[in-house]
Amino acid sequence: MGPWTRNQPECTLLSVMTRRTCFALAAAAPLLVAQAEDAARKAAEKWLAFIDQAKYKDAYKQSSQHGRAQATVEEWEPQIRAMREAAGDMQQRNFTSAKATKSMAGAPDGDYMVLEYSTAFAKKAKAVETLMLSREGGNWKAAGYFIR
């Protein structure tokens, strides 16, 4: 008989350890997802505060490498400024959802989080802000931003 037969104690012990590990990992998975979502939300809200205060260059500096590679600050700032001026000052923002994903259109595979907020602006009472973040070096960085 081989070393992995069912009636050997080593196999039974390994089986129990493997099952416990699987159960432990399964139990920990929701906690890990919640921790990632919490960290992404904190990074998003810090980044959105720069945008709310019209500190566009600071927001750009805090953006992902991939995002900064798509446009220089001189190209990016007027686009964000125009988008926010069209909406007006932010009046109220409520987090509505987060979705983790491994891929984004036009970006390399990696760890991404798509956050949505129900937001009221001075000139647009009902809006949805979507902020895409990518994980770089263990930190979440803004990779895209849209208002609809």
Sequence and secondary structure as in RCSB ss.txt:
>XXXX:A:sequence
MGPWTRNQPECTLLSVMTRRTCFALAAAAPLLVAQAEDAARKAAEKWLAFIDQAKYKDAYKQSSQHGRAQATVEE
WEPQIRAMREAAGDMQQRNFTSAKATKSMAGAPDGDYMVLEYSTAFAKKAKAVETLMLSREGGNWKAAGYFIR
>XXXX:A:secstr
  TT TTSHHHHHHHHHHHHHHHHHHHHHHHHHHHHHHHHHHHHHHHHHHHHTT HHHHHHTB HHHHHHS HHH
HHHHHHHHHHHH SEEEEEEEEEEEES  TTS SS EEEEEEEEEESS SSEEEEEEEEEETTEEEEEEEEE 
